[in-house]
Amino acid sequence: MIELTVESTGLNSHYDLTDRIAAALQEHGTGDGLAGVFAHGSTIGLTVMRYEPGAVQDLLRTLERVAPESPADGGRYLHELTTADPNGFSHLKSSLLGTSLLVPFRDGRLAMSPSHRVVLFDFDLKPATRRVFVDAPRPAAPAGHDTDVQSDVKEDSR
């Protein structure tokens, strides 16, 4: 498994990981297939998007409407009441966006539109070193070495 780290500045920061993921997969010598990407943490999220300032702000504004820093009723998130940690909204945004995704990898490159990027969002209140794991597709087996499990059961001819 490949590990990438991101030095995040925290609250609503975002990082394009596409080129780092592609380079790591190329260096790893992977085969064609789907690469799993997982962001380690419960206050961060991953998405594939058109990474440009307008789209980023649109996504952040939408998430803020759904999970505002301060609840609409003026109260506090129950997460804060049970943990004394005031980042309940961060956990909600992470849950909404998700922390894992699959990206296609073929012929030594990511098989995505050039305008689509793998983006890490950090919703937590403070800076942190973020870890992202990439599970690379397995290289193809050499010719004549079938990797599929074949049954040794012979059909009964009765």
GROMACS elastic network, one bead per residue, 0.5 to 0.9 nm:
[ bonds ]
;  ai    aj funct       b0    kb
    1   133     6  0.66897   500
    1   134     6  0.59500   500
    1   135     6  0.51146   500
    1   136     6  0.68251   500
    2    21     6  0.89735   500
    2    24     6  0.72498   500
    2    25     6  0.81874   500
    2    28     6  0.81675   500
    2   132     6  0.82866   500
    2   133     6  0.56101   500
    2   135     6  0.64335   500
    2   136     6  0.75133   500
    3    24     6  0.89355   500
    3   131     6  0.67530   500
    3   132     6  0.57506   500
    3   134     6  0.63396   500
    3   135     6  0.89811   500
    4    20     6  0.79800   500
    4    21     6  0.81347   500
    4    24     6  0.86603   500
    4   130     6  0.82708   500
    4   131     6  0.58157   500
    4   132     6  0.50793   500
    4   133     6  0.62921   500
    4   134     6  0.78812   500
    5   129     6  0.65337   500
    5   130     6  0.54953   500
    5   132     6  0.61813   500
    5   133     6  0.87743   500
    6    15     6  0.80891   500
    6   128     6  0.82354   500
    6   129     6  0.56095   500
    6   131     6  0.64577   500
    6   132     6  0.78973   500
    7    10     6  0.89786   500
    7   127     6  0.75043   500
    7   128     6  0.61456   500
    7   130     6  0.62726   500
    8    11     6  0.88094   500
    8    13     6  0.69181   500
    8    14     6  0.80740   500
    8    15     6  0.83235   500
    8   122     6  0.71190   500
    8   126     6  0.85359   500
    8   127     6  0.53569   500
    8   128     6  0.53411   500
    8   129     6  0.58973   500
    8   130     6  0.65902   500
    9    12     6  0.85565   500
    9    13     6  0.62961   500
    9    14     6  0.89456   500
    9   122     6  0.80866   500
    9   125     6  0.88636   500
    9   126     6  0.67422   500
    9   128     6  0.67078   500
    9   129     6  0.87536   500
   10    13     6  0.56240   500
   10    14     6  0.87242   500
   10   121     6  0.87604   500
   10   122     6  0.55396   500
   10   123     6  0.62431   500
   10   124     6  0.53915   500
   10   125     6  0.56526   500
   10   128     6  0.66866   500
   11    90     6  0.84381   500
   11   121     6  0.86921   500
   11   122     6  0.59644   500
   11   124     6  0.50261   500
   11   126     6  0.65742   500
   11   127     6  0.77980   500
   12    60     6  0.73041   500
   12   121     6  0.63885   500
   12   122     6  0.54310   500
   12   124     6  0.75067   500
   12   125     6  0.86266   500
   13   120     6  0.83123   500
   13   121     6  0.58157   500
   13   122     6  0.53283   500
   13   123     6  0.70791   500
   14    56     6  0.83174   500
   14   119     6  0.66334   500
   14   120     6  0.54914   500
   14   122     6  0.62687   500
   14   123     6  0.89947   500
   15   118     6  0.84284   500
   15   119     6  0.54888   500
   15   120     6  0.51572   500
   15   121     6  0.66030   500
   15   122     6  0.86503   500
   16    19     6  0.77233   500
   16    20     6  0.84783   500
   16    51     6  0.74812   500
   16   117     6  0.65150   500
   16   118     6  0.59101   500
   16   120     6  0.65401   500
   17    20     6  0.53546   500
   17    21     6  0.60594   500
   17    22     6  0.86176   500
   17   117     6  0.74157   500
   17   118     6  0.55073   500
   17   119     6  0.57529   500
   17   120     6  0.69508   500
   18    21     6  0.52457   500
   18    22     6  0.61765   500
   18    23     6  0.86180   500
   18   110     6  0.84108   500
   18   116     6  0.87115   500
   18   117     6  0.55262   500
   18   119     6  0.72747   500
   19    22     6  0.50702   500
   19    23     6  0.60172   500
   19    24     6  0.84649   500
   19   117     6  0.86606   500
   19   118     6  0.87494   500
   20    23     6  0.51749   500
   20    24     6  0.60587   500
   20    25     6  0.85679   500
   21    24     6  0.51646   500
   21    25     6  0.61581   500
   21    26     6  0.86144   500
   21    37     6  0.86595   500
   21   110     6  0.85807   500
   21   118     6  0.85021   500
   21   134     6  0.74551   500
   22    25     6  0.51918   500
   22    26     6  0.61689   500
   22    27     6  0.85899   500
   22   105     6  0.82660   500
   22   108     6  0.82512   500
   22   109     6  0.61652   500
   22   110     6  0.60523   500
   23    26     6  0.50836   500
   23    27     6  0.60556   500
   23    28     6  0.84544   500
   23   109     6  0.83820   500
   24    27     6  0.50770   500
   24    28     6  0.59963   500
   24    29     6  0.87325   500
   24   134     6  0.85870   500
   25    29     6  0.64180   500
   25    30     6  0.60366   500
   25    31     6  0.89584   500
   25    35     6  0.84826   500
   25   105     6  0.83116   500
   25   108     6  0.78161   500
   25   109     6  0.80237   500
   25   110     6  0.88148   500
   25   134     6  0.82875   500
   25   135     6  0.89637   500
   25   136     6  0.64329   500
   25   137     6  0.85848   500
   26    29     6  0.53321   500
   26    30     6  0.66116   500
   26   108     6  0.58329   500
   26   109     6  0.71185   500
   27    30     6  0.80416   500
   28   136     6  0.78050   500
   29   108     6  0.81073   500
   29   136     6  0.88130   500
   29   138     6  0.86895   500
   29   139     6  0.71471   500
   30    33     6  0.86230   500
   30   105     6  0.85325   500
   30   108     6  0.77012   500
   30   136     6  0.60631   500
   30   137     6  0.55802   500
   30   138     6  0.55887   500
   30   140     6  0.83398   500
   31   105     6  0.76997   500
   31   106     6  0.72729   500
   31   107     6  0.78542   500
   31   108     6  0.76753   500
   31   136     6  0.79446   500
   31   137     6  0.54752   500
   31   138     6  0.52090   500
   31   140     6  0.56591   500
   32    35     6  0.88834   500
   32   104     6  0.77579   500
   32   105     6  0.53724   500
   32   107     6  0.65450   500
   32   108     6  0.76019   500
   32   109     6  0.89308   500
   32   137     6  0.62268   500
   32   138     6  0.74955   500
   32   139     6  0.70646   500
   32   140     6  0.76124   500
   33   103     6  0.84143   500
   33   104     6  0.58239   500
   33   105     6  0.53812   500
   33   106     6  0.64864   500
   33   136     6  0.82479   500
   33   137     6  0.52513   500
   33   138     6  0.77108   500
   33   139     6  0.89921   500
   34   102     6  0.58987   500
   34   103     6  0.54480   500
   34   105     6  0.59028   500
   34   106     6  0.86590   500
   34   135     6  0.87183   500
   34   136     6  0.74874   500
   34   137     6  0.59104   500
   35   101     6  0.83691   500
   35   102     6  0.54934   500
   35   103     6  0.52691   500
   35   104     6  0.62290   500
   35   105     6  0.66729   500
   35   134     6  0.66090   500
   35   135     6  0.55256   500
   35   137     6  0.55292   500
   36   100     6  0.71774   500
   36   101     6  0.59578   500
   36   103     6  0.66234   500
   36   104     6  0.89953   500
   36   133     6  0.79787   500
   36   134     6  0.55628   500
   36   136     6  0.67866   500
   36   137     6  0.82438   500
   37    46     6  0.84414   500
   37    99     6  0.82294   500
   37   100     6  0.54370   500
   37   101     6  0.53843   500
   37   102     6  0.60639   500
   37   103     6  0.75658   500
   37   132     6  0.69497   500
   37   133     6  0.57325   500
   37   135     6  0.64536   500
   37   136     6  0.87848   500
   38    46     6  0.78719   500
   38    99     6  0.57399   500
   38   101     6  0.67410   500
   38   102     6  0.88703   500
   38   131     6  0.85459   500
   38   132     6  0.55934   500
   38   133     6  0.51197   500
   38   134     6  0.64535   500
   38   135     6  0.83487   500
   39    42     6  0.86122   500
   39    44     6  0.71007   500
   39    45     6  0.68530   500
   39    46     6  0.68540   500
   39    98     6  0.87973   500
   39    99     6  0.51169   500
   39   100     6  0.62237   500
   39   120     6  0.78109   500
   39   130     6  0.76449   500
   39   131     6  0.61429   500
   39   133     6  0.64075   500
   39   134     6  0.89332   500
   40    44     6  0.79339   500
   40    99     6  0.73444   500
   40   100     6  0.89993   500
   40   130     6  0.70054   500
   40   131     6  0.54721   500
   40   132     6  0.59071   500
   40   133     6  0.74657   500
   41    44     6  0.59891   500
   41    45     6  0.83563   500
   41    94     6  0.86361   500
   41    99     6  0.77102   500
   41   130     6  0.76500   500
   41   131     6  0.79370   500
   42    45     6  0.80033   500
   42    90     6  0.79413   500
   42    91     6  0.57579   500
   42    92     6  0.88187   500
   42    94     6  0.61216   500
   42    95     6  0.75580   500
   42    99     6  0.78105   500
   43    87     6  0.82779   500
   43    88     6  0.88621   500
   43    89     6  0.86095   500
   43    92     6  0.78520   500
   43    93     6  0.72658   500
   43    94     6  0.51301   500
   43    95     6  0.80998   500
   43   121     6  0.87378   500
   43   122     6  0.64378   500
   43   123     6  0.55697   500
   43   124     6  0.55331   500
   44    90     6  0.74595   500
   44    91     6  0.77436   500
   44    93     6  0.77412   500
   44    94     6  0.50670   500
   44    95     6  0.85344   500
   44    97     6  0.83578   500
   44    98     6  0.80401   500
   44    99     6  0.68170   500
   44   120     6  0.70895   500
   44   121     6  0.55234   500
   44   123     6  0.56906   500
   44   124     6  0.72208   500
   44   130     6  0.85614   500
   45    93     6  0.75535   500
   45    95     6  0.76330   500
   45    96     6  0.82383   500
   45    97     6  0.53947   500
   45    98     6  0.52563   500
   45   100     6  0.77514   500
   45   119     6  0.82612   500
   45   120     6  0.57631   500
   45   121     6  0.51340   500
   45   122     6  0.65989   500
   45   123     6  0.79956   500
   46    94     6  0.83269   500
   46    97     6  0.64843   500
   46    98     6  0.60555   500
   46    99     6  0.52143   500
   46   100     6  0.61977   500
   46   101     6  0.71579   500
   46   118     6  0.70697   500
   46   119     6  0.56971   500
   46   121     6  0.62864   500
   47    97     6  0.68651   500
   47    98     6  0.75974   500
   47    99     6  0.81448   500
   47   100     6  0.80562   500
   47   101     6  0.72409   500
   47   117     6  0.80997   500
   47   118     6  0.58427   500
   47   119     6  0.54466   500
   47   120     6  0.67878   500
   47   121     6  0.81981   500
   48    51     6  0.83716   500
   48   101     6  0.82667   500
   48   103     6  0.87292   500
   48   116     6  0.61627   500
   48   117     6  0.53261   500
   48   119     6  0.61194   500
   49    52     6  0.87581   500
   49    55     6  0.79836   500
   49    56     6  0.86262   500
   49   115     6  0.79286   500
   49   116     6  0.51341   500
   49   117     6  0.54386   500
   49   118     6  0.66995   500
   49   119     6  0.71292   500
   50    55     6  0.67214   500
   50    56     6  0.83348   500
   50   115     6  0.55281   500
   50   117     6  0.60540   500
   50   118     6  0.88337   500
   51    54     6  0.84604   500
   51    55     6  0.65378   500
   51    56     6  0.65798   500
   51   115     6  0.73194   500
   51   116     6  0.68193   500
   51   117     6  0.59980   500
   51   118     6  0.82932   500
   51   119     6  0.74638   500
   52    55     6  0.55698   500
   52    56     6  0.61860   500
   52    57     6  0.87421   500
   53    56     6  0.51377   500
   53    57     6  0.61437   500
   53    58     6  0.85317   500
   54    57     6  0.52410   500
   54    58     6  0.60724   500
   54    59     6  0.86523   500
   55    59     6  0.61772   500
   55    60     6  0.86047   500
   56    59     6  0.52521   500
   56    60     6  0.62087   500
   56    61     6  0.86006   500
   57    60     6  0.50343   500
   57    61     6  0.59581   500
   57    62     6  0.84334   500
   58    61     6  0.51964   500
   58    62     6  0.61263   500
   58    63     6  0.86490   500
   59    62     6  0.51108   500
   59    63     6  0.61720   500
   59    64     6  0.85204   500
   60    63     6  0.51606   500
   60    64     6  0.60520   500
   60    65     6  0.86862   500
   61    65     6  0.62740   500
   61    66     6  0.87888   500
   62    65     6  0.51934   500
   62    66     6  0.64930   500
   62    67     6  0.86526   500
   63    66     6  0.51177   500
   63    67     6  0.58451   500
   63    68     6  0.74577   500
   63    92     6  0.89805   500
   63    93     6  0.62964   500
   63    96     6  0.81289   500
   63    97     6  0.87230   500
   64    67     6  0.50692   500
   64    69     6  0.71690   500
   64    89     6  0.84666   500
   64    93     6  0.81573   500
   65    68     6  0.57093   500
   66    92     6  0.87714   500
   66    93     6  0.82207   500
   67    70     6  0.81760   500
   67    71     6  0.74213   500
   67    88     6  0.87033   500
   67    89     6  0.54073   500
   67    90     6  0.80665   500
   67    92     6  0.63378   500
   67    93     6  0.64012   500
   68    71     6  0.58399   500
   68    72     6  0.74353   500
   68    89     6  0.61824   500
   69    86     6  0.88260   500
   69    87     6  0.77171   500
   69    88     6  0.78861   500
   69    89     6  0.55028   500
   69    90     6  0.79793   500
   70    73     6  0.83147   500
   70    74     6  0.66239   500
   70    75     6  0.72844   500
   70    76     6  0.66696   500
   70    77     6  0.78432   500
   70    89     6  0.77675   500
   71    74     6  0.55667   500
   71    75     6  0.59266   500
   71    76     6  0.61627   500
   71    77     6  0.68100   500
   71    89     6  0.84491   500
   72    75     6  0.74966   500
   73    76     6  0.83881   500
   76    79     6  0.82376   500
   76    80     6  0.67554   500
   76    81     6  0.74170   500
   76    86     6  0.81775   500
   76    88     6  0.84675   500
   77    80     6  0.55107   500
   77    81     6  0.68782   500
   77    86     6  0.77437   500
   77    87     6  0.83318   500
   77    88     6  0.56839   500
   77    89     6  0.75294   500
   78    82     6  0.62476   500
   78    83     6  0.85154   500
   78    88     6  0.75174   500
   79    82     6  0.52748   500
   79    83     6  0.59344   500
   79    84     6  0.74832   500
   79    85     6  0.70131   500
   79    86     6  0.75409   500
   79    87     6  0.77412   500
   79    88     6  0.53422   500
   79    89     6  0.88976   500
   79    91     6  0.89078   500
   80    83     6  0.52315   500
   80    87     6  0.70232   500
   80    88     6  0.62625   500
   81    84     6  0.55992   500
   81    85     6  0.77821   500
   81    86     6  0.84806   500
   82    85     6  0.81163   500
   83    86     6  0.83128   500
   85    88     6  0.73354   500
   86    89     6  0.81558   500
   86    90     6  0.89768   500
   86   125     6  0.85044   500
   87    90     6  0.52284   500
   87    91     6  0.69011   500
   87   123     6  0.84669   500
   87   124     6  0.64812   500
   87   125     6  0.67325   500
   88    91     6  0.53739   500
   88    92     6  0.65059   500
   88    93     6  0.88710   500
   89    92     6  0.50487   500
   89    93     6  0.61773   500
   89    94     6  0.85662   500
   89   123     6  0.80411   500
   89   124     6  0.85697   500
   90    93     6  0.52494   500
   90    94     6  0.61880   500
   90    95     6  0.86413   500
   90   122     6  0.81768   500
   90   124     6  0.54287   500
   90   125     6  0.79729   500
   91    94     6  0.50829   500
   91    95     6  0.61677   500
   91    96     6  0.86397   500
   91   123     6  0.78653   500
   91   124     6  0.81174   500
   92    95     6  0.50697   500
   92    96     6  0.61715   500
   92    97     6  0.86730   500
   93    96     6  0.50377   500
   93    97     6  0.61315   500
   93    98     6  0.82624   500
   93   123     6  0.71301   500
   94    97     6  0.52598   500
   94    98     6  0.56200   500
   94    99     6  0.68700   500
   94   121     6  0.84396   500
   94   122     6  0.82904   500
   94   123     6  0.73405   500
   95    98     6  0.51576   500
   95    99     6  0.75657   500
   97   121     6  0.89426   500
   98   101     6  0.79994   500
   99   120     6  0.87836   500
  103   110     6  0.70964   500
  103   111     6  0.76599   500
  103   112     6  0.77103   500
  103   118     6  0.85251   500
  104   109     6  0.85479   500
  104   110     6  0.58106   500
  104   111     6  0.52493   500
  104   112     6  0.69547   500
  105   108     6  0.67880   500
  105   109     6  0.55625   500
  105   111     6  0.53161   500
  105   112     6  0.83238   500
  105   136     6  0.88031   500
  105   137     6  0.77841   500
  106   109     6  0.55655   500
  106   110     6  0.62761   500
  106   111     6  0.58699   500
  107   110     6  0.82764   500
  107   111     6  0.84092   500
  108   111     6  0.89972   500
  109   112     6  0.87864   500
  110   113     6  0.87406   500
  111   114     6  0.88142   500
  112   115     6  0.81533   500
  112   116     6  0.65093   500
  112   117     6  0.81854   500
  113   116     6  0.53355   500
  113   117     6  0.82748   500
  114   117     6  0.74908   500
  120   132     6  0.89017   500
  122   125     6  0.87287   500
  122   127     6  0.88778   500
  122   130     6  0.86181   500
  123   126     6  0.87768   500
  124   127     6  0.76899   500
  124   128     6  0.86968   500
  136   139     6  0.88826   500
  137   140     6  0.89953   500
  138   141     6  0.86336   500
  139   142     6  0.89814   500
  140   143     6  0.87327   500
  140   147     6  0.87313   500
  141   144     6  0.81045   500
  141   145     6  0.59429   500
  141   146     6  0.67834   500
  141   147     6  0.66147   500
  142   145     6  0.56547   500
  142   146     6  0.80894   500
  143   146     6  0.76301   500
  146   149     6  0.80387   500
  146   150     6  0.88412   500
  147   150     6  0.87765   500
  150   153     6  0.89241   500
  151   154     6  0.82493   500
  154   157     6  0.89549   500
